[in-house]
Structures are given as structure tokens and as C-alpha cells.
Amino acid sequence: QAEWFVLPPVQNYPLYIRSVPTENELKFHYTVHTSLDVVDEKISAMGKALVDQRELYLGLLYPTEDYKVYGYVTNSKVKFVMVVDSSNTALRDNEIRSMFRKLHNSYTDIMCNPFYNPGDRIHSRAFDTMVNSMMMQVC
């Protein structure tokens, strides 16, 4: 089981949600929104002086009994959150970091599209394909 969220910097409403399987989607929403406080704490703990040099990958935000929540934040403060099943021990930290970088690159491609209005939900076949391939790797 896994879920991806892309959240804008201020409002924290999801721009993109992908969940496998879809029946636990509401539970994932709750988990992601509780993790946003941890994301904000980690960002503020890094300090204003380190903003240009900071690591975009925030790592494991918090584990629950059933899931592990990982975070990533872009330079423009867009948050990516991934929730995976805690029983998945095959995922290593560098693989998760790599997945977030791929997601960030695909998100950047969407932002470069002149027909995309920033703040709108993301509807892109290329983005969906990339996320689906990463979810197959996780699940």
C-alpha cells in the first residue's frame, strides 16, 4: 500500500493524490495532514541561513503502527509526502530519496507547461505514468 501527495506551500490542499489501493484513501488523508506539522517543524529547524544549502529530502517524518510517512520539500516550499506500508522493509532511504527527486523533476516539467495554472490540480498523463511506475516499485 502506498500513497503520494503533492501539496502547495501555504494552503496545504492536495494538488495531486495517488493511492494504491484506493479503499484506505481517507485514512491516508488524515495521516498526511498530521505529517504536515512535522514537515513545518523540520523546515523551521533548518533555519533561514541554510535555506539555499538545505537538503530537500526530509526523510522519515514519522512511523505509525501500519505506515511510514516520508517527506520532501522543494525550494518553493511545495511539499511531497509519501505514505508506505511499514511492513515494506525492502525500501532503502536512498531509493526513497531517488523517487522524490524523480517526482520533483516531473513536477518541474508540469510547472514549465504554459497551459498549467499554478495552484490547479495536476492532470497529466506523463506525471501519472511516472507516479504509477514508482508505486509499482514500492508495492
C-alpha atoms as a printed R data frame, in Angstrom:
    type eleno elety resid chain resno       x      y       z
1   ATOM     1    CA   GLN     A     1   0.000  0.000   0.000
2   ATOM     2    CA   ALA     A     2   1.264  3.453  -0.848
3   ATOM     3    CA   GLU     A     3   0.083  6.985  -1.413
4   ATOM     4    CA   TRP     A     4   1.612 10.108  -2.930
5   ATOM     5    CA   PHE     A     5   0.540 13.668  -2.167
6   ATOM     6    CA   VAL     A     6   1.719 16.941  -3.707
7   ATOM     7    CA   LEU     A     7   0.785 19.973  -1.602
8   ATOM     8    CA   PRO     A     8   1.268 23.693  -2.355
9   ATOM     9    CA   PRO     A     9   3.282 25.881   0.034
10  ATOM    10    CA   VAL     A    10   0.603 27.701   2.005
11  ATOM    11    CA   GLN     A    11  -2.879 26.240   1.731
12  ATOM    12    CA   ASN     A    12  -1.877 22.561   2.018
13  ATOM    13    CA   TYR     A    13  -4.755 21.350  -0.155
14  ATOM    14    CA   PRO     A    14  -3.631 18.454  -2.328
15  ATOM    15    CA   LEU     A    15  -2.671 19.228  -5.926
16  ATOM    16    CA   TYR     A    16  -2.183 15.550  -6.672
17  ATOM    17    CA   ILE     A    17  -3.211 12.362  -4.877
18  ATOM    18    CA   ARG     A    18  -2.430  8.823  -5.949
19  ATOM    19    CA   SER     A    19  -3.347  5.891  -3.755
20  ATOM    20    CA   VAL     A    20  -2.971  2.132  -4.187
21  ATOM    21    CA   PRO     A    21  -5.350  0.552  -3.173
22  ATOM    22    CA   THR     A    22  -7.982  3.293  -3.064
23  ATOM    23    CA   GLU     A    23 -10.105  1.957  -0.199
24  ATOM    24    CA   ASN     A    24  -7.848  3.440   2.526
25  ATOM    25    CA   GLU     A    25  -7.676  6.862   0.907
26  ATOM    26    CA   LEU     A    26  -9.436  8.721   3.753
27  ATOM    27    CA   LYS     A    27  -7.092  7.192   6.327
28  ATOM    28    CA   PHE     A    28  -4.129  8.312   4.196
29  ATOM    29    CA   HIS     A    29  -5.524 11.856   4.026
30  ATOM    30    CA   TYR     A    30  -5.570 12.018   7.812
31  ATOM    31    CA   THR     A    31  -2.040 10.609   8.050
32  ATOM    32    CA   VAL     A    32  -0.698 13.097   5.522
33  ATOM    33    CA   HIS     A    33  -2.319 16.100   7.153
34  ATOM    34    CA   THR     A    34  -0.942 15.144  10.558
35  ATOM    35    CA   SER     A    35   2.518 14.821   8.992
36  ATOM    36    CA   LEU     A    36   2.426 18.405   7.679
37  ATOM    37    CA   ASP     A    37   3.136 19.710  11.176
38  ATOM    38    CA   VAL     A    38   6.300 17.598  11.240
39  ATOM    39    CA   VAL     A    39   7.273 18.956   7.798
40  ATOM    40    CA   ASP     A    40   6.861 22.537   9.027
41  ATOM    41    CA   GLU     A    41   8.897 21.785  12.174
42  ATOM    42    CA   LYS     A    42  11.734 20.268  10.135
43  ATOM    43    CA   ILE     A    43  11.771 23.214   7.726
44  ATOM    44    CA   SER     A    44  11.871 25.785  10.521
45  ATOM    45    CA   ALA     A    45  14.527 23.797  12.412
46  ATOM    46    CA   MET     A    46  16.855 24.027   9.428
47  ATOM    47    CA   GLY     A    47  16.996 27.777   9.864
48  ATOM    48    CA   LYS     A    48  16.810 30.636   7.422
49  ATOM    49    CA   ALA     A    49  20.586 30.702   6.820
50  ATOM    50    CA   LEU     A    50  20.590 27.161   5.434
51  ATOM    51    CA   VAL     A    51  17.670 27.572   3.024
52  ATOM    52    CA   ASP     A    52  19.895 27.686  -0.062
53  ATOM    53    CA   GLN     A    53  22.024 24.731   1.034
54  ATOM    54    CA   ARG     A    54  19.385 22.604   2.695
55  ATOM    55    CA   GLU     A    55  18.601 19.060   1.858
56  ATOM    56    CA   LEU     A    56  15.225 18.891   0.128
57  ATOM    57    CA   TYR     A    57  14.599 15.331   1.324
58  ATOM    58    CA   LEU     A    58  13.200 15.435   4.857
59  ATOM    59    CA   GLY     A    59  13.420 11.694   5.445
60  ATOM    60    CA   LEU     A    60  11.109  9.695   7.649
61  ATOM    61    CA   LEU     A    61   8.609 12.124   9.144
62  ATOM    62    CA   TYR     A    62   7.118  9.606  11.494
63  ATOM    63    CA   PRO     A    63   6.281  5.930  11.625
64  ATOM    64    CA   THR     A    64   2.902  4.608  12.748
65  ATOM    65    CA   GLU     A    65   1.995  1.048  13.528
66  ATOM    66    CA   ASP     A    66   0.827  0.436   9.958
67  ATOM    67    CA   TYR     A    67   2.616  3.066   7.843
68  ATOM    68    CA   LYS     A    68   5.779  5.079   7.388
69  ATOM    69    CA   VAL     A    69   5.475  8.684   6.229
70  ATOM    70    CA   TYR     A    70   8.284 10.319   4.229
71  ATOM    71    CA   GLY     A    71   8.585 13.947   3.185
72  ATOM    72    CA   TYR     A    72  10.300 16.189   0.678
73  ATOM    73    CA   VAL     A    73  10.012 19.928   0.157
74  ATOM    74    CA   THR     A    74  11.025 21.948  -2.902
75  ATOM    75    CA   ASN     A    75  12.809 25.292  -2.852
76  ATOM    76    CA   SER     A    76   9.430 26.921  -3.496
77  ATOM    77    CA   LYS     A    77   8.060 25.075  -0.425
78  ATOM    78    CA   VAL     A    78   5.839 22.636  -2.314
79  ATOM    79    CA   LYS     A    79   5.560 19.521  -0.169
80  ATOM    80    CA   PHE     A    80   5.668 15.941  -1.392
81  ATOM    81    CA   VAL     A    81   4.515 13.287   1.057
82  ATOM    82    CA   MET     A    82   4.692  9.540   0.575
83  ATOM    83    CA   VAL     A    83   2.985  7.004   2.820
84  ATOM    84    CA   VAL     A    84   4.108  3.374   2.568
85  ATOM    85    CA   ASP     A    85   3.229  0.211   4.417
86  ATOM    86    CA   SER     A    86   5.561 -0.329   7.384
87  ATOM    87    CA   SER     A    87   5.927 -3.981   6.516
88  ATOM    88    CA   ASN     A    88   7.812 -2.935   3.349
89  ATOM    89    CA   THR     A    89  11.398 -3.322   4.535
90  ATOM    90    CA   ALA     A    90  12.869 -3.534   1.022
91  ATOM    91    CA   LEU     A    91  12.806  0.252   0.573
92  ATOM    92    CA   ARG     A    92  16.050  1.932   1.480
93  ATOM    93    CA   ASP     A    93  16.491  5.608   2.262
94  ATOM    94    CA   ASN     A    94  18.469  6.308  -0.925
95  ATOM    95    CA   GLU     A    95  15.728  4.690  -3.057
96  ATOM    96    CA   ILE     A    96  13.083  6.884  -1.442
97  ATOM    97    CA   ARG     A    97  15.278  9.951  -1.958
98  ATOM    98    CA   SER     A    98  15.646  8.991  -5.631
99  ATOM    99    CA   MET     A    99  11.868  8.609  -6.023
100 ATOM   100    CA   PHE     A   100  11.308 12.067  -4.555
101 ATOM   101    CA   ARG     A   101  13.868 13.542  -6.973
102 ATOM   102    CA   LYS     A   102  12.059 11.924  -9.921
103 ATOM   103    CA   LEU     A   103   8.767 13.283  -8.626
104 ATOM   104    CA   HIS     A   104  10.313 16.732  -8.240
105 ATOM   105    CA   ASN     A   105  11.677 16.640 -11.807
106 ATOM   106    CA   SER     A   106   8.264 15.637 -13.181
107 ATOM   107    CA   TYR     A   107   6.593 18.350 -11.110
108 ATOM   108    CA   THR     A   108   9.055 20.875 -12.551
109 ATOM   109    CA   ASP     A   109   8.100 19.756 -16.065
110 ATOM   110    CA   ILE     A   110   4.442 20.424 -15.239
111 ATOM   111    CA   MET     A   111   5.267 23.887 -13.896
112 ATOM   112    CA   CYS     A   112   7.087 24.671 -17.152
113 ATOM   113    CA   ASN     A   113   3.944 23.910 -19.166
114 ATOM   114    CA   PRO     A   114   2.480 27.269 -20.255
115 ATOM   115    CA   PHE     A   115  -1.043 25.813 -20.124
116 ATOM   116    CA   TYR     A   116  -0.807 24.824 -16.449
117 ATOM   117    CA   ASN     A   117  -2.101 27.353 -13.917
118 ATOM   118    CA   PRO     A   118  -0.098 27.089 -10.675
119 ATOM   119    CA   GLY     A   119  -2.374 26.001  -7.856
120 ATOM   120    CA   ASP     A   120  -4.656 23.898 -10.070
121 ATOM   121    CA   ARG     A   121  -4.896 20.157  -9.547
122 ATOM   122    CA   ILE     A   122  -2.373 18.218 -11.585
123 ATOM   123    CA   HIS     A   123  -3.870 16.320 -14.535
124 ATOM   124    CA   SER     A   124  -1.000 14.955 -16.587
125 ATOM   125    CA   ARG     A   125  -0.633 11.548 -18.197
126 ATOM   126    CA   ALA     A   126   3.149 11.768 -18.071
127 ATOM   127    CA   PHE     A   127   3.057 12.580 -14.341
128 ATOM   128    CA   ASP     A   128   0.553  9.747 -13.715
129 ATOM   129    CA   THR     A   129   2.730  7.288 -15.619
130 ATOM   130    CA   MET     A   130   5.820  8.268 -13.656
131 ATOM   131    CA   VAL     A   131   3.968  8.000 -10.300
132 ATOM   132    CA   ASN     A   132   2.428  4.650 -11.275
133 ATOM   133    CA   SER     A   133   5.854  3.243 -12.151
134 ATOM   134    CA   MET     A   134   7.229  4.365  -8.791
135 ATOM   135    CA   MET     A   135   4.229  2.886  -6.965
136 ATOM   136    CA   MET     A   136   4.830 -0.471  -8.648
137 ATOM   137    CA   GLN     A   137   8.353 -0.298  -7.266
138 ATOM   138    CA   VAL     A   138   7.012  0.410  -3.749
139 ATOM   139    CA   CYS     A   139   4.075 -2.017  -3.643
